[in-house]
Amino acid sequence: TDSERYESFEQALAIHNHLKNTYELLNYKTIEVPVGNVTQRVDFILKSLI
């Protein structure tokens, strides 16, 4: 949590789930990016595009 977020954790989770479900209903493939530093996360995303 930080001062930039207005939602509670529960609200943020509900928003995340709603967005994920909506994208999947529209036939978009979603991926869960694992926790890590920026380099690790970018590497994961780039590898998932191949």
N, C-alpha and C positions, 0 to 999 in steps of 0.2 A: 504494500500500500504506500502511496505517496500523495503529496499535496496536489498533483495534477489530475487525479482521478476523482470523479464525482460520485461514482457508483460504489455501493458496497460490494464485497466479494460475491455475495449471492446474486446481486443484480448483474454484475459483470459475467458471471457464469451463465445466467439465463440468457443474456444478450449473445454470448458466444454460441450457446447451443442453438438459439433461434437462427442466427446467421449461418451456422454450419448446416443445419437442416435445410434452410432455404437454398443455399448453394447446391446441396446434393439433390434436392427436388428439381433443380434446373439442370441436372446432369453434369455439374462441375465436380471434378475430383478434388477432394480436400486432403491435406496432410497435416499431421500434428508435428510441429517443429519441436524437437527436444530442448530441454533446458541446457544452456551452455553459453560460452562467451560468443561474441559477435562472429568471430572467424569460424567457429564450429557450426554455428547456426547457418551462416552463409554457405559453407561447404555442403551442409546437409540439403539445403534448398536447391543449390545448383546440381547436386547429384540426383535429386529427385526429378529434375527436369529432363534428364537424359533417358 
